Amino acid sequence: MKQQKLIIITIICSLICSIIPFFDRAQAIELTKSYFEVKEDSEFFSIEGEKAGVINKGFIIEGIKEEQDDQNVGFYINETFYLMDESLLEATQELEQASDELAELVPVGEFISSDSTYIYSELGNEQSSVIGTLVPNQTYTYTKDNTGYFELKLGGVIVFVKKDEVQTYTINQEEEPASSITENTENEANGSSTPEQPNIVEEEKQAIEVLEETDRVNEEEVDAMTVNESTDATVLSAFSKNDRYFEVINTTPIYLKKNNKLVRVGRLTIGEEYPRIRDYGENWHEVKFSNTVAYVKKEDTKPSNGADIKNLINGEKSSTRNVIAKQNIAVYDNSSGELVPYASIYENVNYHIISDYGSWYKISILDRVGFIRKSDVTESFSSAIKYFKVTDATAMYIKQNDKLVRVGRLSVGEVYPRVRDYGANWHEIKFGNSVAYVEKRYTEPSDGNQVKNQITNYKNSSITFRPKENIAVYENRNGKLIPFAGIYTNASYPVLSDYGSWFKVVVANRLGYVRKKDIDVEFSSNMKLLQATVNTAIYIKKGGNLISVGFVKEGHVVERIREYGANWHEIEYGNGVAYIRKQFTSPSTIKIVNKSAGEVNTKTSFKTKINSAVYHNDSGKLVPFASINANETYPIVSDYGTWYKIKISGRVGYISKEHVTVLRNDLVNPVQTYSYKEMEQDIFSLNAMYPSIVDIKTIGKSVDGRNIYALKLGTGKTEVLFNGSHHAREHMTTNLLMEMIDEYAQGYVGSKAIDGYNVKQILTNTSIWFVPMVNPDGVTLVQEGYKSAKNPSYVLKINNNNKDFSAWKANIRGVDLNRQYPADWNNICCNPGKPGPQNYKGEKPLSEPEVRAMYNFTLDHSFKTAVSYHSSGEIIYWHFHQKSSDYSRDYKLAEKLSDKTGYNLVAPKSNPSGGGFTDWFLINQRQPGFTPEISPYVGTRPVPLKNFESIWKENHSVGLLMADEAYKRTK
């Protein structure tokens, strides 16, 4: 017997143990209750992971740890369960307050927190203590309503919230006194006074007879209007076609025609008057019902004048929204300030509403304005419904691998546009660059009038982020930040644009803002713009090590070349690249106005004396955005007054000349096939290296759009002119002139003498102007071939389809530029009469843009001497129909030039033609003009590079000779 009892006891114990896991949460928690002190100000969260508030350091709570390895501790605020990170808590002794007494407290109402809702441990004295805060715009319950404050039970302790620190509050239905209701407007939500609204009394003044009818017929089919019914002939005959109203004398149904049968859909109230549309046969009234017509028996009515109707519809129209009655429901008239039922709608009848009205819907029935309770109906979503309102906290889901994954939430009371219906149970909404889904059961249709931040025409940037924790998305509503949605930590979300310490985002087609500090920005490979979040060091690789050479200033935007591994950006730096850490940057949508693309570094560099700020000029003002460390060497783009222009990290920058030392060296390499691009770079490099004595001017453009540059060397008022490469194959003359500029500039700053000439003195007294390449298109054609031309087929054609252009002299249109000047042009010999590689003089003088540029430039100055270099033959042309008064002067200078170079002078009678630059200069400007032909004769081809050394030796001081002689003549 004892053994049997033992077995029974064992079975009972086993059953009890097996039941314990199925106890509700509160019962289970009671078994594992502990006490914890908050070690530092700590956030707590709802069980869905949404931030709910902060509890301050030192407060002790009654908490629950359900499993040993659980990293969170749970606690209650009244009946709602919350979580806190256990690492922020420390186990302590039991609370002084009696837990049993607290357990008797039950919530009696709710409040919505504001931006400044604090939790107090005590009130009413000078030592009021704040022990925490609540997240704005969330709903919390309270257990006691006192004057000026609410009582709550937080983690086993009674705490307090001041009424003047919450937005709104409500009392649970069983404790709420009968009162009138008003439409819940946006002003109410913001805590301001509500405009006066109709006084709809919540308590019904009388029972609705239809709800007590024994038949409670819905969708009951009755015979068609042709049914034989006994009617009161006297009453029927009392109505004429002109009667607009009737009064109900007997309870009477409202009928709709469905499939040629009459179906009861509602009821009219005895003693009430209604408008009618018209007579419908002998026995019926046709009346307005929802968006259609219905029928009422005349026998239950009598004519009326409608004088007592106070709620006639006045132009308001039903919306596309419709509701379905959960049961037979009353429709109320509120025109008297009290709720008076004047009609009813039967269960399952679908009815269109006019609008929301707080916890009511406004409708029109028989052309009278009425109100029905939202709680009595279910609003249905049709495809025409474009908006929904959230009635209960609900999540947003996206599809991942054929599963629904929660990625965010929508806020109760907020209205959202939807993309479309998605089946019977879901809304499809816009979420990032895709869509998400929201359950219909937690929403109701809305007209969307509440939405003020809707956005449809937008394009997200390429920047995406992930929240560090579940974050709120805020609307800037009337200057106040109101959360209307949340994005969870598992969501990667696109940014619309940058907004200071915030990002603009779009959620469900509503414009919102998220705090940058709450998110981690994701870099994708196609992102170019980035913003420094702190002063971010710039590193270069040197000898296998990373060396810091400067920094990007906090808050400023630069452009990267590419992603460099997981942790770095590669950026433009000098003539190479540098690196900055990703962790100190974030992607940006701020546009750079003055990008460095298209800018070309010169061969000239500076060395920084100190840590030197680099400025941009995007806004028209100089703003520092980067810095280069002291003793760093950096290339210059160009001279810019008291600044040097540089390019760094995708931006055009400016650095003060006071902070740097220019590094001077031999720039020009003349022993090469010297191209237009090489010349262009050297011209700007010389200007950057010697800004005080070198100036650049673009005097025109070639046929194919290349710049024709003039470069001034010196500061004196007496000017002379040198030019080269009128003829395309004679581009060695450009090498010669560029080397002259380089050597003379070095001689000036070094106070050197060249061939006995005091360079600094001469360049102080005079200015030598150089046009090193008059025919850039032709030179490029000779050097690079027909594909360098904008119209390659044309140049091939006029070269007899020969792809070898080494003998080409003309410009790209086949016109010989040194036969284009107005100097005896009509008598030029040997003209082929059509465009070709050489000798074609054109249709008229100055027809070619290159010659027009030289012509105008020369006329704009008062050059005392001009030298136009050509090749080859080692001879000098110096005479072209000069007047006898100029002959002696020119001949003496020609002899000096011949002595300097060793070239023979061409006898005047041997000059066979005109149209050349110096021909025109001699007769038009009446100043000495010379055409030296450099190099021994090489035939119809470019001068070989091996000849340059001797050419330079023969000509290296010609520029100084001509400048010095010109200055002497003007003294």
C-alpha positions, 0 to 999 in steps of 0.5 A: 500500500505504501509503495502504491502511495509512493508511485502515485506521489511520484506521478503527481510530482512529474505531472506538476513539473511537466505543467510548469513550463506552460505557466504564463510568463508572470507565473514563471517569472515569479519563480526566478525573481532577482534584484539588480542595481543599474550600474550606469545610465542604461537603455531598455527595450521592448521585447520586439527590440524597440527602444523604450526608455532609459533608467539612470545609474543607481536605481534598483529594479526587480528583474527576471532572468529566464535562462542562465545563458540569457544576456538580458534581464527582464522587468515589468512596467505595470503589465508590460514586459521590457528587457535590459542588457545584463552587463549594465546591471549588478545583482543586489539585495531585495527591494524595501517595498513589499512586492505583494502590495505592488502586485495588487496594482492594475493599469487604469489608463494609458498615456503617450510620452512626449520629448520630455517625459521623465520618471520620478522616484518621489514628488512633492518636495525639493528632493524630487529625483529623476530616475529615468526617461521614456522614449517620445511618442510611445504608449505606456500604462499607469496604475493610479491617476493622481492630481498632476501625476500618474503612478506606475509600477516599474521593476517592482517599485512605484514611480511617478510621471507628471501629467504636464510632461506627457502628450495625451492620456486616456482612462480605461473604458470601465472607469471613463465617465459618459462624455461627449467625443470630438474628432481626434485632430492633429492639434489634439495630438500635438497637445493644443486645444481642439476646435469646437466639434459636434457634441456626439454623446457616447451613451445612447439615449435609447435602445435601437429597436432594430437590434431587438427585432426577433427576425434580425433579417440580413440578406432576407429575400422578399418578393419583388415589387410586384408582390401583392400586399395589402396597403392603405389606399388612403395613405398611398394616395396621399403622396404626389410626385412633388412631395420631397419628404416623408415621415415614418409612421411604422417601423419600416425596412430599407430594401435594395434590389439584388438580382431582381429581388428585394433584400432588406439592408436597414431600417428607418425610425418611427417619427423621423423624416427623410428626403426621397429621390422620387416616387417609385410606382404606386407603393414605393419611395426611391431613396439614397442609400450609400452610393446607390438607391434603395426603396421604402414602402409608402404604406409605413410613411406619410407626406412631410415638409422636412422642416424638422430635419437638421442634418441634411447633407450639404454637398459632401460626397461619399468617398471610395472607402467602405465599411461592413457592419459587424451586426445590425448597427445604429446611425446617429444624428448629432445635430441637436448635440446629442446622439439620436438614432434615426436609422440602422444598417444591417449586419454584413451590409457594405456601406460607403463613408464620407470621412473619419471622425475620431472614433466614428465614421461620418456617412450619409443615409437617405441624404442625412448626415449620420455617424456610426461607431468604428467599433461596430464596423470593419472597414474593407480595403478596395483597390481604389484605397490608396492609404491606410492608417495603423491601428495597432503596432505592426511590422514591415516585412520583406521577402527573403528566400521565400520567407517574410523577414521583419525589417521595421515597424510603422507607428500607431495612428500614422497614415501611409500610402500603399503601392497596392493590395497584396492578396487578401491580407497584405498591403504592399508599400515602398521600402528603400529601393524595393517593397515591403508588406504590412498586415491589413488586420492592424490597419484601416483605410484612410483618405491620406489627408493626414500625410504631409510628407509624402514624396513620389518623384525621387531617386535614392542615392547609392549610399546605404546604411545599417542601423546600429540598433532599431532606429526611429525615422522622424518626420519634421512636422511643424518644426517638431520631430515626430517618429512615424516609422522604424528601421531594424538592424537587419535592414540595409537601407538607401539614403535619399540625401545628406542633411547635416547630422542627419540623412534624408530617407523615404519610407512608404513614400514618406520623407523622413530623417535618421540620425547619422550617429545611430547608423553605420554607413555602408560603402559600395564599390561604385561610391565616389564621394566621402565625408571625413567624420574626423580630421582623417590622415592621408597616407602614402606608401614609401619603402613598404611603409605607410607615411602620413603626409597630411589630412582631410578636414573633418566634415569635408567631402573628397572623391576617392578613386576606388575602394582599397581593400576592406579598410581603405579608400584610395584617393588622388594625391600629387602624381600618384595615389594616397590612402585614408581609412574608411572608419573615419569617413562616411559616404556623401551626397554633397556634390563637389563643384570644382573637380580636379578631373581635366586638370593636369599637373605641371612638372613644377613642384613645391616643398611645404615650409609648414603644415599647409592648409589646402582650400577649395573655392566651390562657394566663391569663398576660400574654405580649407578642406585638407592639409599637407604636412611640412617638408612634403613635395607636391606638384603644381597645376598652375600659378594663381596669383598669390596661390598655387592651384593643385589637385588633391583627392578629386578636388581643385585646391589652392595653397598659399605661396607664402607656405611653400618653396618652389623647386626649380630644375631643368624642365624642357627635354628638347631631345625628343619628338616634342608633342603639343601635349608635352609643350602644353605641360611645359608651358604651364610648368614654366609659368608655375616655376617662374611666375614673376617672369613667365606669363601665358596667353592663348592667342587663338585656336587651330582648325581642330580646336587646339590652343595656340599659346604665346608665352612672355618671358621678361618684364621689360617694355621693349618686346620682340617676337619669336615663333616656330612650327608654321610648317608641320614637319619643321617641329624641331623649331618648337624644341629650340624655342622651348629650350630657350625659354627654360634656359633663359628663365634659369639664367634670370633667377640664377643671375647667370650669363649666357654667351656673355649676355646678362640674362637678368638685365636683358629680361628686365629691360625687355620681354621676349614673346614666344609662339612655339607652335603656330600649327599644332594640328599639323605637327600632331598629324606629322607625329601621330598620323591621320587618326589624330585629325578630327576628320581623318578621311579628309587628310588621307584624301588630300595626302593621296591616301598615303598614311605617311605624313612625315613630309606634311607642311600645311595645316589640317585643312591642307593650307600652307600657313606661311603663304597666308599673310597679306604680303604680295599674296597674289603673286605667290608662285608655285601654288597647286590650286587645291589643298595638299601637303604643301604650298597651297596658299588658300582661297584668300589671305588670312583664311586660316585661324592659326594665321589670323591669330598670329596676325591679330596678336602681332598687331596688338603689340609693338614688336621691335624684331620678329624671328620666325624659325623654319627648317632646314638649310642653315640660311637666313631670309631677312629681306622682302621689299624693305624701303631703302631707309630700313635696309641698312638697319636690317642688314646690319642686324642680319649680319649679327645673326649670321655671325651668331649662328653661322648661317648664310644670308639669302641675297635679296634677289634670291627670295622667290615668293611672298605670303610669309610671316616675316615678309608681312612683318617687314613691309607692314610693321617696318621692323627687322624680321628674320627667317632662320632655316635651322639644321643642314638640309634634310629634304622633305622630312622632319629634322632628325633629333641627332641634329639638335645639339648643333642647332642649340649650339648655333642658336642658344643665345639668339633670343638674348641677342635680338632682345638686347639689340631691340632695347638698344635701338629704342634707347 
